[in-house]
Amino acid sequence: DDYYVNVLDWSRCDLLAVGLGSTVYLWNASTGKIDLLMESEDEEHMITSISWTANGSHVAVGSGDKTVQIWDVENKRLIRKMKGHQARIGSLSWNQHILSSGSRDSCIINHDVRIADHRVSTFDSHTEEVCGLQWSPDGSQLASGGNDNKCFIWDLSHSAPRVSIDDHQAAVKALAWSPHHRNVLATGAGTADRCIRFYNTSNGDLLRKVNTGSQVCSLQWSKGSRELVSAHGYSMNQITIWNYPTMSKVAELTGHTHRVLHTTLSPDGTTLCSAGADETLRFWKIFDPPAKKKPEANVGPAKRGSFTRHIR
């Protein structure tokens, strides 16, 4: 039940990676098979972040041992272990061969996984744990959120943030780039804030703000429609689907008995997996797949439904 970690990710190969304690499990959504990928040698070194490569062949794992591991999933083989942080690594995001890692030491390290001397740059403007990290779809911008209530926009050519955002009243964990509008970033913050905000990252302008009434833990954009789904903690533990840009509620999904800490979308963009502090994974069929013939069409939502798996 840790707000500041990110231990759920779904690959384009339809494998769901889940960090549970000191272990990482893989669930094959096509077959239902569950495999153990890895287990930390020291049980005190909890898994704190997981992120798949774009092609789904490798997964990066951050933990309390202050290292980032990269695993070859097909062969279940550890191929690289990268050091550099002074505390646990709670957030990871890939940009082709660049893997960015955010830590409780307040730093972001950009690793080039192709070379031996992997640490190519460090971003150190945060003053507290980096709990949100997300590269933009075109790979030109990195958004980071921290427990210092700050959100920064970076690019690899500068060591200082290109845009600094200090509107939030709590830790900024939830970050999601719009797949429909370039330079539009959605952010969500903790219990003292409870808002979803939208920014134009080319200049830092606030486009819209909505108070959700609950801690915002995670955000995901629909790939096929102008919709956004948010997952929440205190006090209502709900999942809400919103229309963008009106931010009118399309649906509210309940079932988790404790806060909904993590979400990830299936490769086809139709199904949301949510992980709660109640130790369950829930699967929600919420979106239609992106339209192939008319990619600009505003596709309506699919019939909402769900099923549940217990984590333990």
Backbone as numpy.savetxt, mean C-alpha at the origin, in Angstrom:
# Nx Ny Nz CAx CAy CAz Cx Cy Cz
-1.87 -5.93 15.14 -2.72 -4.74 15.14 -1.83 -3.50 15.14
-1.09 -3.32 14.04 -0.11 -2.25 13.94 -0.45 -1.38 12.73
-0.81 -0.14 12.99 -1.22 0.78 11.93 -0.09 1.10 10.96
1.15 1.01 11.41 2.27 1.58 10.67 2.98 0.61 9.74
2.48 -0.61 9.59 3.12 -1.59 8.72 2.23 -1.88 7.51
2.83 -2.57 6.51 2.13 -2.86 5.24 2.46 -4.28 4.82
1.61 -5.24 5.21 1.97 -6.65 5.11 1.02 -7.44 4.21
0.49 -6.80 3.17 -0.44 -7.47 2.27 -0.24 -6.93 0.86
-0.03 -7.84 -0.12 0.11 -7.39 -1.51 -0.27 -8.54 -2.45
-0.92 -8.19 -3.56 -1.43 -9.16 -4.54 -0.67 -8.98 -5.84
-0.07 -10.06 -6.35 0.78 -9.95 -7.54 -0.04 -10.11 -8.82
0.57 -9.73 -9.93 -0.10 -9.87 -11.22 -0.23 -11.35 -11.61
0.50 -12.24 -10.92 0.39 -13.68 -11.15 -0.68 -14.32 -10.25
-1.48 -13.50 -9.59 -2.60 -13.94 -8.76 -2.16 -14.64 -7.49
-1.00 -14.24 -6.97 -0.54 -14.73 -5.67 -0.69 -13.61 -4.64
-1.32 -13.94 -3.54 -1.49 -12.99 -2.45 -0.43 -13.28 -1.39
0.40 -12.29 -1.09 1.42 -12.43 -0.06 0.93 -11.76 1.21
1.03 -12.50 2.33 0.56 -12.00 3.62 1.67 -12.20 4.65
2.01 -11.13 5.36 2.95 -11.24 6.46 2.20 -11.46 7.76
2.53 -12.51 8.44 1.86 -12.84 9.71 2.91 -13.18 10.74
3.11 -12.29 11.70 4.17 -12.50 12.67 5.53 -12.47 11.98
6.28 -13.55 12.13 7.62 -13.62 11.53 7.63 -14.44 10.23
6.45 -14.71 9.66 6.35 -15.55 8.45 5.64 -14.82 7.32
5.93 -15.27 6.09 5.22 -14.80 4.90 4.57 -16.00 4.23
3.27 -15.90 4.03 2.51 -16.94 3.34 2.09 -16.46 1.96
1.99 -17.39 1.02 1.49 -17.11 -0.32 0.20 -17.89 -0.55
-0.85 -17.18 -0.94 -2.12 -17.82 -1.26 -2.37 -17.68 -2.75
-2.51 -18.82 -3.43 -2.80 -18.81 -4.86 -4.29 -18.63 -5.05
-4.71 -17.48 -5.57 -6.13 -17.18 -5.69 -6.81 -18.05 -6.75
-6.03 -18.60 -7.66 -6.59 -19.45 -8.72 -6.87 -20.87 -8.22
-5.99 -21.39 -7.36 -6.12 -22.78 -6.90 -6.54 -22.90 -5.44
-6.36 -21.82 -4.67 -6.66 -21.87 -3.24 -5.54 -22.46 -2.40
-4.41 -22.79 -3.03 -3.29 -23.39 -2.32 -2.55 -22.35 -1.49
-2.13 -22.73 -0.28 -1.37 -21.85 0.60 0.02 -22.44 0.81
1.05 -21.62 0.60 2.43 -22.05 0.79 3.14 -21.11 1.76
4.08 -21.65 2.50 4.96 -20.84 3.33 6.14 -20.41 2.47
6.34 -19.08 2.34 7.48 -18.59 1.56 8.73 -18.50 2.42
8.61 -17.87 3.58 9.79 -17.69 4.43 9.38 -17.45 5.87
10.34 -17.68 6.76 10.14 -17.44 8.18 11.41 -16.85 8.76
11.27 -15.76 9.51 12.44 -15.12 10.10 13.11 -16.07 11.09
14.45 -16.02 11.09 15.20 -16.87 12.01 14.94 -16.47 13.46
14.72 -15.20 13.69 14.41 -14.69 15.03 12.93 -14.31 15.06
12.17 -14.95 15.92 10.73 -14.70 15.98 10.40 -13.27 16.37
11.34 -12.58 16.97 11.10 -11.19 17.36 11.18 -10.25 16.16
11.73 -10.72 15.06 11.84 -9.90 13.86 10.56 -10.07 13.02
9.54 -9.32 13.36 8.26 -9.42 12.68 8.34 -8.91 11.24
7.54 -9.51 10.36 7.41 -9.00 9.00 6.63 -7.69 9.06
7.18 -6.63 8.44 6.57 -5.31 8.54 6.21 -4.69 7.19
6.66 -5.29 6.09 6.28 -4.77 4.77 6.50 -5.83 3.69
5.65 -5.75 2.65 5.69 -6.69 1.53 5.35 -5.92 0.25
6.10 -6.18 -0.82 5.78 -5.55 -2.11 6.27 -6.42 -3.26
5.38 -6.70 -4.21 5.70 -7.50 -5.39 6.35 -6.64 -6.48
7.24 -7.26 -7.26 7.69 -6.62 -8.50 6.53 -6.56 -9.48
6.66 -5.72 -10.50 5.57 -5.52 -11.46 5.19 -6.81 -12.17
6.18 -7.68 -12.46 5.87 -8.91 -13.18 5.49 -10.07 -12.27
5.57 -9.87 -10.95 5.14 -10.90 -10.01 6.11 -12.04 -9.80
7.34 -11.91 -10.32 8.30 -13.01 -10.18 9.05 -12.97 -8.85
9.16 -11.77 -8.27 9.90 -11.61 -7.03 9.09 -10.76 -6.05
9.35 -10.96 -4.77 8.67 -10.18 -3.74 9.72 -9.66 -2.77
9.56 -8.39 -2.39 10.44 -7.78 -1.39 9.76 -7.85 -0.03
10.56 -8.15 0.99 10.04 -8.31 2.35 10.90 -7.48 3.30
10.24 -6.59 4.06 10.92 -5.83 5.09 10.53 -6.35 6.46
11.42 -6.22 7.42 11.12 -6.77 8.74 11.82 -5.98 9.84
11.65 -6.48 11.05 12.26 -5.85 12.21 13.76 -6.04 12.31
14.34 -6.85 11.42 15.79 -7.04 11.48 16.55 -5.97 10.69
15.81 -4.94 10.20 16.39 -3.75 9.55 16.91 -4.03 8.14
16.54 -5.17 7.56 16.98 -5.50 6.21 15.77 -5.67 5.28
16.06 -5.55 3.98 15.08 -5.87 2.94 15.54 -7.15 2.25
14.67 -8.13 2.21 14.97 -9.38 1.50 14.21 -9.42 0.18
14.84 -9.96 -0.84 14.18 -10.18 -2.13 14.15 -11.67 -2.41
12.96 -12.17 -2.67 12.75 -13.60 -2.86 12.32 -13.93 -4.28
12.93 -14.97 -4.83 12.49 -15.61 -6.07 11.34 -16.54 -5.67
10.13 -16.19 -6.09 8.95 -16.88 -5.57 8.80 -18.28 -6.17
9.09 -18.42 -7.45 8.92 -19.73 -8.09 9.80 -20.79 -7.43
11.02 -20.40 -7.08 11.95 -21.35 -6.48 12.02 -21.24 -4.96
11.22 -20.29 -4.40 11.22 -20.05 -2.94 12.65 -19.89 -2.42
13.36 -18.99 -3.07 14.79 -18.83 -2.77 15.10 -17.36 -2.48
15.80 -17.12 -1.38 16.27 -15.78 -1.04 17.44 -15.43 -1.97
17.31 -14.35 -2.74 18.37 -14.02 -3.69 19.14 -12.77 -3.29
18.59 -12.00 -2.35 19.31 -10.79 -1.94 18.84 -10.32 -0.58
19.76 -9.78 0.20 19.44 -9.19 1.50 20.18 -7.86 1.58
19.41 -6.77 1.70 19.99 -5.43 1.61 19.89 -4.71 2.95
21.02 -4.18 3.40 21.09 -3.44 4.66 21.12 -1.94 4.39
21.04 -1.17 5.48 21.13 0.28 5.36 20.29 1.02 6.39
19.16 0.44 6.77 18.29 1.09 7.75 18.75 0.79 9.17
18.35 1.66 10.09 18.70 1.51 11.50 17.51 1.05 12.35
16.38 0.76 11.71 15.18 0.31 12.42 14.32 -0.48 11.44
13.17 -0.95 11.92 12.30 -1.79 11.09 11.86 -1.05 9.83
11.52 -1.82 8.80 11.15 -1.29 7.49 9.66 -1.53 7.28
8.86 -0.47 7.40 7.41 -0.61 7.37 6.75 -0.35 6.04
7.51 0.11 5.04 6.90 0.40 3.75 7.89 0.14 2.62
7.37 -0.38 1.51 8.18 -0.70 0.33 7.40 -0.33 -0.93
8.11 0.12 -1.97 7.46 0.38 -3.26 8.48 0.24 -4.38
8.08 -0.48 -5.44 8.95 -0.73 -6.60 8.72 0.30 -7.69
9.81 0.63 -8.38 9.76 1.42 -9.62 10.77 0.80 -10.57
10.31 -0.20 -11.33 11.17 -1.00 -12.19 12.29 -1.63 -11.35
13.56 -1.26 -11.60 14.68 -1.87 -10.86 15.00 -1.13 -9.57
14.28 -0.06 -9.29 14.48 0.69 -8.05 13.46 0.24 -7.01
13.95 -0.16 -5.84 13.09 -0.49 -4.72 13.31 0.56 -3.63
12.22 1.25 -3.26 12.31 2.26 -2.19 11.78 1.64 -0.90
12.50 1.89 0.18 12.12 1.35 1.48 12.03 2.48 2.51
10.96 2.46 3.31 10.76 3.45 4.35 10.81 2.80 5.71
11.41 3.49 6.68 11.74 2.85 7.95 11.32 3.70 9.15
11.30 3.03 10.29 11.09 3.72 11.57 12.26 4.65 11.89
13.39 4.51 11.21 14.51 5.43 11.41 14.27 6.77 10.72
13.10 6.93 10.09 12.61 8.14 9.41 13.20 8.35 8.01
14.02 7.43 7.54 14.66 7.57 6.23 14.00 6.70 5.17
14.13 7.15 3.92 13.77 6.38 2.74 15.05 6.08 1.98
15.30 4.81 1.71 16.47 4.42 0.92 15.98 3.91 -0.44
16.62 4.39 -1.51 16.34 3.92 -2.86 17.44 2.95 -3.27
17.03 1.69 -3.49 17.97 0.61 -3.82 17.87 0.29 -5.31
19.01 0.22 -5.98 19.07 -0.31 -7.34 19.44 -1.79 -7.21
18.45 -2.66 -7.43 18.66 -4.08 -7.14 19.54 -4.76 -8.18
19.95 -4.05 -9.24 20.79 -4.65 -10.28 22.27 -4.65 -9.91
22.64 -3.82 -8.94 24.07 -3.62 -8.68 24.42 -3.98 -7.24
25.69 -4.27 -7.02 26.15 -4.69 -5.69 26.01 -3.56 -4.67
26.46 -2.36 -5.06 26.34 -1.19 -4.17 24.95 -0.60 -4.39
23.95 -1.21 -3.77 22.55 -0.99 -4.13 21.98 0.34 -3.68
22.58 0.97 -2.68 22.03 2.21 -2.11 22.40 3.40 -2.99
21.46 3.86 -3.82 21.77 4.92 -4.78 21.43 6.30 -4.23
20.47 6.40 -3.31 20.14 7.69 -2.71 19.32 7.47 -1.45
19.29 8.51 -0.61 18.52 8.48 0.63 17.73 9.77 0.76
16.47 9.65 1.12 15.62 10.80 1.41 15.41 10.86 2.93
15.71 12.00 3.52 15.69 12.06 4.99 14.92 13.26 5.54
13.87 13.69 4.86 13.10 14.84 5.34 12.07 14.50 6.42
11.66 13.24 6.50 10.73 12.84 7.57 11.47 12.85 8.92
10.71 13.07 9.99 11.30 13.07 11.33 10.76 11.94 12.20
9.80 11.17 11.67 9.23 10.02 12.36 9.16 8.85 11.37
8.59 7.74 11.81 8.51 6.54 10.98 7.81 6.81 9.65
8.39 6.27 8.57 7.79 6.34 7.24 6.85 5.15 7.10
5.54 5.43 7.08 4.56 4.34 7.09 3.78 4.22 5.78
3.97 5.14 4.85 3.34 5.06 3.54 4.34 5.39 2.45
4.33 4.61 1.37 5.30 4.79 0.28 4.66 4.28 -1.01
4.64 5.12 -2.05 3.97 4.70 -3.28 4.55 5.45 -4.48
5.10 4.70 -5.44 5.53 5.30 -6.70 4.33 5.54 -7.61
4.38 6.63 -8.36 3.31 6.94 -9.32 3.34 5.93 -10.46
2.21 5.76 -11.16 2.15 4.76 -12.23 3.22 4.93 -13.31
3.62 6.19 -13.61 4.63 6.40 -14.65 6.05 6.40 -14.09
6.19 6.19 -12.79 7.51 6.09 -12.18 8.25 7.40 -12.00
7.58 8.53 -12.19 8.26 9.82 -12.11 8.23 10.44 -10.72
7.31 9.98 -9.85 7.14 10.60 -8.54 6.95 9.54 -7.46
7.57 9.78 -6.32 7.39 8.93 -5.16 6.68 9.73 -4.08
5.56 9.20 -3.58 4.85 9.81 -2.46 5.23 9.07 -1.19
5.50 9.83 -0.13 5.80 9.22 1.16 4.94 9.87 2.23
4.54 9.06 3.21 3.78 9.56 4.34 4.42 9.08 5.63
4.34 9.90 6.68 5.01 9.54 7.91 4.20 9.80 9.15
4.72 9.28 10.26 4.10 9.49 11.56 4.35 10.92 12.08
5.08 11.71 11.30 5.26 13.13 11.60 4.14 13.98 10.99
3.10 13.31 10.45 1.94 13.95 9.82 2.29 14.64 8.50
3.43 14.29 7.91 3.88 14.92 6.68 3.68 13.98 5.48
3.48 14.58 4.33 3.49 13.86 3.05 4.43 14.60 2.12
5.34 13.86 1.51 6.30 14.47 0.59 6.19 13.81 -0.79
6.49 14.60 -1.82 6.58 14.10 -3.19 8.02 14.27 -3.64
8.61 13.16 -4.12 10.02 13.13 -4.47 10.20 12.73 -5.94
11.39 13.06 -6.48 11.86 12.38 -7.68 13.32 12.02 -7.46
13.79 11.05 -8.24 15.12 10.49 -7.97 16.26 11.45 -8.26
15.99 12.54 -8.96 17.06 13.46 -9.33 17.37 14.49 -8.25
16.57 14.51 -7.17 16.78 15.50 -6.11 16.75 14.81 -4.74
17.55 15.29 -3.82 17.58 14.72 -2.47 16.55 15.38 -1.56
16.03 16.54 -1.95 14.99 17.22 -1.18 13.64 16.99 -1.84
12.56 16.98 -1.05 11.23 16.76 -1.65 10.85 17.87 -2.61
10.23 17.50 -3.70 9.77 18.48 -4.68 8.52 19.21 -4.19
7.67 18.47 -3.43 6.47 19.05 -2.85 6.38 18.59 -1.39
6.08 19.49 -0.49 5.88 19.17 0.93 4.45 19.52 1.31
3.76 18.55 1.94 2.36 18.72 2.33 2.26 18.55 3.84
1.73 19.56 4.51 1.64 19.49 5.98 0.23 19.78 6.48
-0.78 19.38 5.69 -2.18 19.61 6.05 -2.71 18.60 7.06
-2.07 17.45 7.17 -2.65 16.35 7.94 -2.45 16.54 9.44
-3.40 16.02 10.21 -3.38 16.13 11.66 -3.01 14.81 12.35
-2.60 13.83 11.57 -2.21 12.52 12.11 -1.29 11.85 11.09
-0.79 10.66 11.45 0.12 9.93 10.58 -0.52 9.67 9.21
0.28 9.84 8.16 -0.18 9.65 6.78 0.28 8.29 6.31
-0.64 7.32 6.33 -0.29 5.97 5.90 -0.85 5.64 4.52
-2.10 6.00 4.27 -2.77 5.61 3.03 -2.39 6.56 1.89
-1.83 6.00 0.83 -1.44 6.76 -0.36 -1.88 6.00 -1.60
-2.48 6.70 -2.56 -2.93 6.03 -3.79 -2.92 7.03 -4.94
-2.17 6.70 -5.98 -2.12 7.53 -7.19 -3.30 7.18 -8.11
-3.95 8.20 -8.65 -5.05 7.95 -9.58 -4.53 7.32 -10.87
-5.18 6.23 -11.34 -4.81 5.66 -12.63 -5.47 6.41 -13.80
-6.33 7.36 -13.48 -7.11 8.06 -14.50 -6.64 9.49 -14.74
-6.03 10.09 -13.72 -5.62 11.49 -13.79 -4.16 11.61 -13.38
-3.33 12.09 -14.27 -1.91 12.29 -13.95 -1.77 13.33 -12.85
-0.84 13.08 -11.94 -0.52 14.01 -10.85 -1.61 14.14 -9.79
-2.53 13.20 -9.73 -3.54 13.23 -8.67 -3.23 12.13 -7.65
-3.00 12.55 -6.41 -2.68 11.64 -5.32 -3.75 11.74 -4.25
-4.25 10.58 -3.80 -5.17 10.52 -2.66 -4.38 10.13 -1.42
-4.68 10.79 -0.30 -4.01 10.49 0.97 -5.06 10.24 2.05
-4.69 9.43 3.04 -5.55 9.18 4.19 -4.71 9.12 5.44
-5.26 9.67 6.54 -4.48 9.78 7.77 -5.22 9.18 8.96
-4.57 9.22 10.11 -5.00 8.50 11.29 -6.17 9.11 12.05
-6.33 8.63 13.28 -7.54 8.90 14.06 -7.76 10.37 14.37
-6.69 11.13 14.56 -6.84 12.56 14.86 -7.18 13.38 13.62
-7.19 12.75 12.46 -7.44 13.45 11.19 -8.71 12.96 10.49
-8.73 11.64 10.16 -9.90 10.94 9.62 -10.34 11.41 8.23
-9.46 12.09 7.51 -9.85 12.66 6.22 -9.15 11.97 5.06
-9.84 11.96 3.91 -9.22 11.64 2.62 -9.02 12.96 1.90
-7.81 13.18 1.39 -7.50 14.39 0.65 -6.97 14.03 -0.73
-7.19 14.93 -1.67 -6.70 14.74 -3.03 -5.83 15.95 -3.40
-4.66 15.66 -3.93 -3.70 16.71 -4.26 -3.29 16.66 -5.72
-3.01 17.85 -6.27 -2.31 17.97 -7.53 -0.82 18.01 -7.19
-0.10 16.95 -7.49 1.28 16.85 -7.04 2.25 17.67 -7.89
1.77 18.26 -8.98 2.64 19.14 -9.76 2.90 20.45 -9.02
1.95 20.85 -8.15 2.12 22.10 -7.40 1.75 22.01 -5.92
1.23 20.84 -5.48 0.86 20.65 -4.08 -0.51 21.17 -3.71
-1.30 21.63 -4.69 -2.62 22.18 -4.40 -3.58 21.10 -3.90
-4.35 21.42 -2.86 -5.40 20.54 -2.36 -6.61 20.65 -3.28
-7.02 19.52 -3.86 -8.15 19.50 -4.78 -9.47 19.26 -4.07
-9.44 18.39 -3.07 -10.68 18.05 -2.37 -10.34 17.38 -1.04
-11.26 17.49 -0.09 -11.08 16.89 1.23 -12.44 16.41 1.72
-12.47 15.19 2.30 -13.70 14.67 2.88 -13.39 14.01 4.22
-14.19 14.32 5.22 -14.04 13.71 6.54 -14.81 12.40 6.55
-14.10 11.29 6.78 -14.72 9.96 6.73 -15.30 9.53 8.07
-14.93 10.22 9.15 -15.41 9.86 10.47 -14.62 8.76 11.15
-13.62 8.19 10.46 -12.81 7.11 11.03 -11.37 7.24 10.57
-10.48 6.63 11.32 -9.08 6.49 10.91 -9.01 5.89 9.51
-8.20 6.48 8.63 -8.05 5.97 7.26 -6.78 5.11 7.20
-6.96 3.82 6.91 -5.83 2.88 6.93 -5.29 2.57 5.53
-6.17 2.61 4.53 -5.75 2.18 3.19 -6.67 2.78 2.14
-6.12 3.01 0.94 -6.88 3.54 -0.20 -6.51 2.77 -1.46
-7.52 2.49 -2.29 -7.30 1.84 -3.58 -8.22 2.49 -4.62
-7.68 2.81 -5.79 -8.50 3.31 -6.90 -9.01 2.14 -7.74
-10.22 2.27 -8.24 -10.70 1.33 -9.25 -9.93 1.56 -10.54
-9.60 0.47 -11.23 -8.90 0.59 -12.51 -9.84 0.90 -13.66
-11.14 0.59 -13.47 -12.08 0.70 -14.58 -13.13 1.78 -14.44
-13.21 2.44 -13.29 -14.22 3.47 -13.09 -13.68 4.55 -12.18
-14.35 5.66 -12.15 -13.92 6.78 -11.31 -14.41 6.55 -9.88
-13.87 5.51 -9.28 -14.25 5.17 -7.91 -13.00 4.90 -7.09
-13.17 5.03 -5.78 -12.09 4.86 -4.82 -12.64 4.09 -3.64
-11.83 3.17 -3.08 -12.28 2.43 -1.91 -11.32 2.73 -0.75
-11.90 2.98 0.41 -11.11 3.29 1.60 -11.40 2.28 2.68
-10.38 1.95 3.47 -10.52 1.03 4.60 -10.21 1.78 5.88
-10.95 1.46 6.94 -10.93 2.30 8.12 -10.72 1.52 9.42
-10.25 2.28 10.41 -10.10 1.76 11.76 -11.06 2.46 12.70
-10.53 2.95 13.80 -11.37 3.59 14.80 -12.13 4.75 14.17
-13.43 4.82 14.27 -14.15 4.02 15.25 -15.10 3.00 14.62
-15.23 3.00 13.28 -16.29 2.19 12.66 -15.81 0.94 11.93
-14.50 0.83 11.67 -13.92 -0.38 11.05 -14.61 -0.75 9.74
-14.96 0.25 8.94 -15.72 0.01 7.73 -14.85 0.08 6.47
-15.40 -0.40 5.36 -14.82 -0.20 4.03 -15.84 0.60 3.23
-15.41 1.68 2.62 -16.33 2.57 1.91 -15.90 2.74 0.46
-16.85 2.66 -0.45 -16.60 2.92 -1.87 -17.16 4.30 -2.19
-16.33 5.13 -2.82 -16.67 6.51 -3.12 -16.66 6.76 -4.62
-17.49 7.66 -5.05 -17.42 8.18 -6.42 -16.46 9.36 -6.42
-15.58 9.42 -7.42 -14.68 10.55 -7.54 -15.01 11.32 -8.83
-15.10 12.66 -8.79 -14.64 13.55 -7.72 -15.73 14.03 -6.75
-16.95 13.55 -6.89 -18.02 14.06 -6.02 -17.85 13.61 -4.58
-17.18 12.46 -4.40 -17.00 11.82 -3.08 -18.33 11.49 -2.42
-19.31 11.17 -3.25 -20.56 10.60 -2.74 -20.34 9.12 -2.49
-20.96 8.57 -1.44 -20.77 7.17 -1.10 -21.54 6.27 -2.05
-20.85 5.29 -2.61 -21.47 4.30 -3.48 -21.96 3.11 -2.65
-21.14 2.70 -1.68 -21.49 1.57 -0.81 -20.63 1.60 0.43
-21.14 1.01 1.49 -20.38 0.85 2.73 -20.42 -0.62 3.11
-19.25 -1.21 3.30 -19.12 -2.64 3.52 -18.66 -2.89 4.95
-19.37 -3.73 5.65 -19.01 -4.04 7.03 -18.87 -5.56 7.19
-18.18 -5.96 8.22 -17.94 -7.38 8.49 -16.76 -7.58 9.40
-15.70 -6.77 9.20 -14.57 -6.84 10.13 -15.01 -6.34 11.50
-14.55 -7.03 12.54 -14.92 -6.65 13.90 -13.88 -5.74 14.55
-12.72 -5.60 13.90 -11.70 -4.66 14.36 -11.20 -3.90 13.14
-10.28 -2.96 13.37 -9.92 -2.06 12.28 -9.34 -2.79 11.07
-9.64 -2.24 9.89 -9.23 -2.83 8.61 -7.91 -2.17 8.22
-6.81 -2.86 8.49 -5.50 -2.23 8.41 -4.90 -2.23 7.01
-5.22 -3.25 6.20 -4.55 -3.39 4.91 -5.55 -3.78 3.83
-5.34 -3.28 2.61 -6.12 -3.73 1.46 -5.20 -3.87 0.25
-5.62 -4.70 -0.70 -4.93 -4.82 -1.97 -5.94 -5.31 -3.01
-5.74 -4.92 -4.27 -6.66 -5.30 -5.34 -6.11 -6.48 -6.13
-7.03 -7.32 -6.63 -6.67 -8.44 -7.49 -6.08 -7.91 -8.80
-5.34 -8.73 -9.54 -4.71 -8.28 -10.78 -5.70 -7.72 -11.80
-6.93 -8.27 -11.84 -7.91 -7.75 -12.80 -8.67 -6.54 -12.27
-8.37 -6.16 -11.03 -8.97 -4.95 -10.48 -10.39 -5.10 -9.98
-10.92 -6.30 -9.91 -12.33 -6.48 -9.54 -12.54 -6.77 -8.06
-11.55 -7.40 -7.41 -11.73 -7.92 -6.06 -10.77 -7.25 -5.09
-11.30 -6.81 -3.97 -10.51 -6.22 -2.91 -10.29 -7.25 -1.82
-9.04 -7.43 -1.42 -8.74 -8.24 -0.24 -8.43 -7.29 0.90
-9.07 -7.52 2.03 -8.83 -6.68 3.22 -8.36 -7.57 4.36
-7.40 -7.05 5.12 -6.88 -7.75 6.30 -7.17 -6.90 7.52
-7.78 -7.52 8.52 -8.18 -6.78 9.70 -7.43 -7.21 10.94
-7.50 -6.38 11.97 -6.93 -6.74 13.26 -7.72 -7.86 13.93
-8.86 -8.25 13.32 -9.61 -9.41 13.81 -9.05 -10.73 13.29
-7.87 -10.64 12.60 -7.15 -11.81 12.08 -7.95 -12.56 11.01
-8.69 -11.82 10.20 -9.35 -12.42 9.03 -8.94 -11.67 7.77
-8.91 -12.42 6.66 -8.85 -11.84 5.32 -10.24 -11.92 4.74
-10.71 -10.82 4.18 -12.02 -10.81 3.52 -11.83 -10.39 2.07
-12.63 -11.02 1.20 -12.55 -10.75 -0.24 -13.88 -10.17 -0.70
-13.80 -9.01 -1.34 -14.98 -8.26 -1.73 -14.97 -8.05 -3.24
-15.99 -8.55 -3.91 -16.13 -8.33 -5.35 -16.82 -6.98 -5.53
-16.03 -5.94 -5.82 -16.58 -4.59 -5.77 -16.56 -3.83 -7.09
-15.66 -4.18 -8.00 -15.53 -3.40 -9.24 -15.70 -4.28 -10.47
-16.16 -3.67 -11.55 -16.09 -4.31 -12.86 -14.67 -4.19 -13.38
-14.25 -5.12 -14.26 -12.91 -4.99 -14.84 -12.86 -3.79 -15.77
-11.66 -3.26 -16.02 -11.55 -2.13 -16.95 -12.10 -2.48 -18.32
-12.81 -1.53 -18.92 -13.36 -1.75 -20.26 -12.22 -1.79 -21.27
-12.24 -2.77 -22.18 -11.16 -2.92 -23.14 -11.36 -2.06 -24.39
-12.60 -2.01 -24.86 -12.85 -1.28 -26.11 -12.98 0.22 -25.88
-13.49 0.60 -24.71 -13.68 2.01 -24.42 -13.05 2.31 -23.06
-11.73 2.48 -23.05 -11.05 2.65 -21.77 -11.44 3.91 -21.02
-12.03 4.89 -21.71 -12.42 6.13 -21.04 -13.83 6.08 -20.49
-14.55 4.99 -20.75 -15.94 4.90 -20.28 -15.98 4.83 -18.76
-17.02 5.40 -18.20 -17.22 5.33 -16.75 -18.01 4.08 -16.44
-17.31 3.05 -16.02 -17.93 1.74 -15.81 -18.54 1.69 -14.42
-19.77 1.24 -14.32 -20.45 1.14 -13.03 -19.90 0.00 -12.21
-20.12 0.04 -10.92 -19.59 -1.00 -10.03 -20.31 -2.32 -10.20
-19.57 -3.39 -9.96 -20.17 -4.72 -9.98 -21.00 -4.91 -8.73
-21.76 -5.96 -8.70 -22.52 -6.30 -7.50 -21.55 -6.57 -6.36
-21.80 -5.96 -5.23 -20.87 -6.08 -4.12 -21.13 -7.38 -3.36
-20.07 -8.14 -3.11 -20.21 -9.37 -2.33 -18.90 -9.68 -1.66
-18.91 -10.65 -0.76 -17.67 -10.94 -0.03 -17.62 -12.38 0.43
-16.40 -12.84 0.72 -16.21 -14.06 1.48 -15.00 -13.89 2.35
-14.81 -14.77 3.31 -13.82 -14.56 4.36 -12.91 -15.76 4.50
-11.63 -15.47 4.81 -10.68 -16.50 5.23 -10.08 -16.06 6.54
-9.93 -16.99 7.48 -9.25 -16.67 8.73 -7.75 -16.76 8.53
-7.02 -15.77 9.04 -5.58 -15.74 8.88 -4.94 -16.88 9.67
-5.41 -17.11 10.86 -4.85 -18.21 11.66 -5.75 -19.43 11.59
